[in-house]
Amino acid sequence: MKTMSAPMSAKLLLVGLSVSEPDKRELVRLGLDEIHVRHAFIEIARHILARGWSIAYGGDLRKSGYTEALFDLVRTYNRADLSGPDRVYSYLSWPNWCDLLTSQRADLANVATIKEVARPEGAPESLPAIPERGPGELLWNSLALSQMRAQMDSDIGARVLLGGRVSGQQGLYPGIAEEAALALRSHTPLYVAGGFGGCAQLVASSLGGARPAEMSLEYQLEHTPRYPELVSAAVAAGNGPAFADLLDTFNAAGFKGLDNGLGESENQRLMQADDVDEIVALVVQGLRGISER
């Protein structure tokens, strides 16, 4: 486990949550719906907060989104000995924080700490709206997302994966896959709840030695809008996607590389379970163990 640093200490474990909705068709195939993913996310977050730990989440502030759900939870579980801003760290990549209104900041001041991750070095002062971005601007946005994920990984003491899109992202890699690779490479304890499908399930299978087709340049070129433009700009800048390296990281790590306080059989259960109570119990069991190291 990596050395603890602010804002994490032996008393306060900061847990990164990685979640987004898998493809609806996959959820239907599993007999699930998006509401099941959201319920699992809320229950995991609720139990983390109830035990006095804190949560980091990288996303935006869209209405009825996952970040808003976290803010509601911290209002419920705000304890006298732990103020609101110490319960939720909301990581925002550039330029997503640029338009945050003063009134929004004031409203969130007692609820969460907003972590505005700096603009990538050399990037322009601003970016146009997504539909109006050229290939170079798509790349700057992708680099900003990667920078946000790297900053978050350096701050947290553990990460939990749940669901997640496998294509259609704004970055070079599906976000949850990139965050999983960061965690494994930095020895951040990682929990993979793969039973709700999506990118978390692909990470789970890759840890077992698989090399899913979705984790390939060919798949992303076909299934992610404007990806060819992004890749072209990235290759020209000497920073093209390296899916083989990503899969090598997962394959090499295996169950031992998760370093999450759970045994192999327990991690296998976590990667397959779609029962929320079982998922929560396993995650909390592992977190309790690493928080006492």
C-alpha positions as CSV (number, residue, x, y, z in Angstrom):
1,M,0.0,0.0,0.0
2,K,1.4,3.4,-0.9
3,T,2.5,5.9,1.8
4,M,-0.4,7.9,3.2
5,S,-0.5,11.6,2.4
6,A,-3.0,14.5,2.7
7,P,-5.9,14.5,2.6
8,M,-5.7,10.8,3.8
9,S,-4.3,9.8,7.2
10,A,-4.5,6.8,9.5
11,K,-7.7,8.2,10.9
12,L,-9.3,9.3,7.7
13,L,-9.3,6.9,4.8
14,L,-10.2,8.6,1.4
15,V,-11.8,6.2,-0.9
16,G,-12.1,6.9,-4.6
17,L,-15.3,5.7,-6.3
18,S,-15.3,5.0,-10.0
19,V,-18.8,4.5,-11.5
20,S,-20.9,5.2,-14.6
21,E,-23.7,3.4,-16.3
22,P,-22.9,0.4,-18.4
23,D,-24.6,0.0,-21.8
24,K,-28.4,-0.4,-21.2
25,R,-28.4,-3.5,-23.5
26,E,-25.8,-5.2,-21.2
27,L,-27.8,-4.4,-18.1
28,V,-30.9,-5.9,-19.7
29,R,-28.9,-9.0,-20.6
30,L,-27.9,-9.2,-16.9
31,G,-31.5,-8.7,-15.8
32,L,-30.6,-5.3,-14.3
33,D,-31.4,-1.6,-14.9
34,E,-29.5,1.6,-14.3
35,I,-31.3,2.1,-11.0
36,H,-29.6,-1.1,-9.7
37,V,-26.2,0.4,-10.5
38,R,-27.1,3.7,-8.8
39,H,-28.5,1.8,-5.7
40,A,-25.2,-0.1,-5.4
41,F,-23.2,3.1,-5.7
42,I,-25.3,4.8,-3.0
43,E,-25.1,1.9,-0.6
44,I,-21.3,1.6,-1.0
45,A,-20.9,5.4,-0.5
46,R,-23.4,5.3,2.5
47,H,-21.4,2.6,4.3
48,I,-18.1,4.3,3.7
49,L,-19.4,7.6,5.1
50,A,-21.2,5.9,8.0
51,R,-17.8,4.5,9.1
52,G,-16.2,7.9,9.2
53,W,-14.2,7.5,6.0
54,S,-14.4,9.9,3.1
55,I,-15.1,9.7,-0.6
56,A,-13.4,11.1,-3.7
57,Y,-15.2,11.2,-7.0
58,G,-14.2,12.5,-10.3
59,G,-17.1,13.8,-12.3
60,D,-19.2,16.8,-13.1
61,L,-22.0,18.6,-11.3
62,R,-24.9,17.6,-13.6
63,K,-28.4,17.6,-12.1
64,S,-29.4,14.2,-10.6
65,G,-25.9,12.9,-11.3
66,Y,-23.6,10.8,-9.0
67,T,-21.9,13.8,-7.6
68,E,-25.2,15.3,-6.5
69,A,-26.1,11.9,-4.8
70,L,-22.8,12.1,-2.9
71,F,-23.6,15.6,-1.7
72,D,-27.0,14.4,-0.4
73,L,-25.3,11.6,1.5
74,V,-22.8,13.8,3.2
75,R,-25.6,16.0,4.4
76,T,-27.2,12.9,6.0
77,Y,-24.0,11.6,7.5
78,N,-22.3,14.8,8.6
79,R,-20.8,14.1,12.0
80,A,-19.9,16.6,14.7
81,D,-16.2,15.6,14.6
82,L,-15.9,15.6,10.8
83,S,-17.0,18.6,8.9
84,G,-18.8,18.4,5.5
85,P,-15.8,19.3,3.3
86,D,-13.8,16.4,4.9
87,R,-16.4,13.9,3.8
88,V,-16.5,14.3,0.0
89,Y,-13.8,15.5,-2.4
90,S,-15.2,16.3,-5.8
91,Y,-12.5,16.3,-8.4
92,L,-13.3,18.5,-11.5
93,S,-11.1,18.5,-14.5
94,W,-10.4,21.6,-16.5
95,P,-12.4,23.2,-18.1
96,N,-15.3,21.7,-16.2
97,W,-14.7,23.9,-13.2
98,C,-14.3,27.1,-15.1
99,D,-18.0,27.9,-15.3
100,L,-18.7,27.1,-11.6
101,L,-20.8,30.0,-10.3
102,T,-20.0,31.8,-7.1
103,S,-23.4,30.8,-5.8
104,Q,-22.7,27.2,-6.5
105,R,-19.4,27.4,-4.7
106,A,-21.1,29.0,-1.7
107,D,-23.8,26.3,-1.7
108,L,-21.2,23.5,-1.6
109,A,-18.8,25.2,0.9
110,N,-20.1,23.2,3.9
111,V,-20.8,20.0,1.9
112,A,-17.7,19.1,-0.1
113,T,-14.2,20.1,-1.1
114,I,-14.0,21.0,-4.7
115,K,-10.7,19.9,-6.2
116,E,-10.1,22.0,-9.3
117,V,-7.4,20.2,-11.2
118,A,-5.1,22.5,-13.1
119,R,-5.2,23.1,-16.9
120,P,-2.6,20.9,-18.6
121,E,0.6,22.7,-19.4
122,G,0.5,24.3,-22.8
123,A,-3.3,24.1,-23.1
124,P,-5.3,27.1,-24.4
125,E,-7.0,29.4,-21.9
126,S,-10.4,27.8,-22.7
127,L,-12.1,25.2,-24.9
128,P,-15.3,25.6,-27.0
129,A,-18.3,23.4,-26.4
130,I,-17.7,19.7,-27.2
131,P,-19.5,19.7,-30.6
132,E,-17.3,22.6,-31.8
133,R,-13.9,21.2,-30.7
134,G,-11.3,20.3,-33.3
135,P,-9.0,17.3,-33.0
136,G,-6.4,19.3,-31.0
137,E,-9.0,20.5,-28.6
138,L,-10.3,17.0,-28.1
139,L,-6.8,16.0,-27.1
140,W,-6.5,18.8,-24.6
141,N,-9.7,17.7,-23.0
142,S,-8.5,14.1,-22.9
143,L,-5.2,15.1,-21.3
144,A,-7.1,17.2,-18.7
145,L,-9.2,14.1,-17.8
146,S,-6.1,12.0,-17.4
147,Q,-4.5,14.6,-15.3
148,M,-7.5,14.7,-13.0
149,R,-7.4,10.9,-12.6
150,A,-3.7,10.9,-11.9
151,Q,-4.2,13.7,-9.2
152,M,-7.0,11.8,-7.6
153,D,-5.0,8.5,-7.6
154,S,-2.2,10.3,-5.8
155,D,-4.6,11.5,-3.0
156,I,-6.7,8.4,-2.3
157,G,-6.0,5.4,-0.1
158,A,-8.2,3.0,-2.1
159,R,-10.4,2.8,-5.1
160,V,-13.7,1.0,-5.9
161,L,-14.9,0.2,-9.4
162,L,-18.5,-0.3,-10.4
163,G,-20.2,-0.5,-13.8
164,G,-18.8,2.0,-16.3
165,R,-19.1,2.6,-20.0
166,V,-16.8,0.7,-22.3
167,S,-16.9,3.2,-25.2
168,G,-18.2,6.7,-25.9
169,Q,-15.8,8.3,-23.5
170,Q,-14.0,11.7,-24.0
171,G,-10.5,10.3,-23.2
172,L,-8.2,7.8,-25.0
173,Y,-9.4,5.0,-22.7
174,P,-12.7,4.2,-20.9
175,G,-12.4,6.2,-17.7
176,I,-12.8,3.3,-15.3
177,A,-10.1,1.3,-17.1
178,E,-7.7,4.2,-16.9
179,E,-8.4,4.7,-13.2
180,A,-7.9,0.9,-12.6
181,A,-4.5,0.9,-14.3
182,L,-3.4,4.0,-12.3
183,A,-4.4,2.3,-9.1
184,L,-2.5,-0.9,-10.0
185,R,0.6,0.9,-11.1
186,S,0.7,3.0,-7.9
187,H,-0.2,0.1,-5.6
188,T,-3.4,1.8,-4.5
189,P,-5.7,-0.9,-3.0
190,L,-8.4,-1.7,-5.7
191,Y,-11.9,-3.3,-5.3
192,V,-13.5,-4.5,-8.5
193,A,-17.3,-4.9,-8.3
194,G,-17.8,-6.6,-11.7
195,G,-21.3,-8.1,-11.3
196,F,-23.0,-5.1,-12.8
197,G,-21.1,-5.5,-16.1
198,G,-19.6,-2.6,-17.9
199,C,-15.9,-1.6,-17.7
200,A,-15.5,-3.0,-14.2
201,Q,-16.4,-6.5,-15.5
202,L,-13.9,-6.1,-18.3
203,V,-11.2,-5.1,-15.8
204,A,-12.2,-8.2,-13.7
205,S,-11.8,-10.5,-16.6
206,S,-8.5,-8.9,-17.6
207,L,-7.2,-9.5,-14.1
208,G,-7.9,-13.1,-14.7
209,G,-5.8,-13.1,-17.9
210,A,-8.4,-12.2,-20.5
211,R,-7.8,-9.6,-23.2
212,P,-11.3,-8.3,-24.0
213,A,-11.9,-7.0,-27.6
214,E,-13.5,-3.8,-26.1
215,M,-10.0,-2.9,-24.8
216,S,-8.5,-2.4,-28.2
217,L,-7.9,0.4,-30.6
218,E,-10.0,-1.2,-33.3
219,Y,-13.1,-1.5,-31.1
220,Q,-12.8,2.1,-29.9
221,L,-12.3,3.5,-33.4
222,E,-15.6,1.8,-34.4
223,H,-17.7,2.5,-31.3
224,T,-16.5,5.9,-29.8
225,P,-17.7,9.0,-31.6
226,R,-14.9,11.3,-32.9
227,Y,-12.3,8.8,-31.6
228,P,-10.4,8.7,-34.9
229,E,-9.9,12.5,-34.6
230,L,-8.7,12.2,-31.1
231,V,-6.3,9.4,-31.9
232,S,-4.9,11.2,-34.8
233,A,-4.1,14.2,-32.7
234,A,-2.7,12.1,-29.9
235,V,-0.4,10.2,-32.3
236,A,0.8,13.4,-33.8
237,A,1.7,14.6,-30.3
238,G,3.5,11.4,-29.5
239,N,0.9,10.3,-27.0
240,G,-1.2,7.7,-28.8
241,P,-3.3,5.1,-27.0
242,A,-1.5,1.9,-25.8
243,F,-4.2,-0.7,-25.1
244,A,-1.6,-3.5,-25.1
245,D,0.2,-1.9,-22.2
246,L,-3.2,-1.3,-20.4
247,L,-4.1,-5.0,-20.7
248,D,-0.5,-6.1,-19.7
249,T,-1.0,-4.1,-16.5
250,F,-4.2,-6.0,-15.7
251,N,-2.9,-9.4,-16.7
252,A,0.3,-9.0,-14.7
253,A,-1.4,-7.7,-11.6
254,G,-3.9,-10.6,-11.1
255,F,-5.6,-10.9,-7.8
256,K,-2.4,-10.3,-5.8
257,G,-1.9,-6.9,-7.4
258,L,-5.2,-5.6,-6.0
259,D,-3.5,-5.3,-2.5
260,N,-6.9,-4.7,-1.0
261,G,-7.0,-6.9,2.1
262,L,-9.2,-9.6,0.5
263,G,-8.1,-13.1,-0.5
264,E,-8.4,-14.5,-4.0
265,S,-11.7,-16.2,-3.3
266,E,-13.2,-13.1,-1.8
267,N,-12.1,-11.0,-4.7
268,Q,-13.6,-13.5,-7.1
269,R,-16.9,-13.2,-5.2
270,L,-16.7,-9.4,-5.4
271,M,-16.1,-9.5,-9.1
272,Q,-19.1,-11.7,-9.8
273,A,-21.6,-10.5,-7.2
274,D,-24.7,-8.5,-8.1
275,D,-26.1,-8.7,-4.5
276,V,-25.6,-5.2,-3.1
277,D,-25.3,-6.4,0.5
278,E,-22.6,-8.9,-0.4
279,I,-20.7,-6.2,-2.4
280,V,-20.9,-3.7,0.5
281,A,-19.8,-6.3,3.0
282,L,-16.7,-7.3,1.0
283,V,-15.7,-3.8,0.2
284,V,-16.0,-2.7,3.9
285,Q,-14.2,-5.8,5.1
286,G,-11.2,-4.9,2.8
287,L,-11.3,-1.2,3.7
288,R,-11.3,-1.9,7.4
289,G,-8.2,-4.1,7.0
290,I,-6.2,-1.6,5.0
291,S,-7.2,1.3,7.2
292,E,-5.6,-0.5,10.1
293,R,-2.2,-1.1,8.3
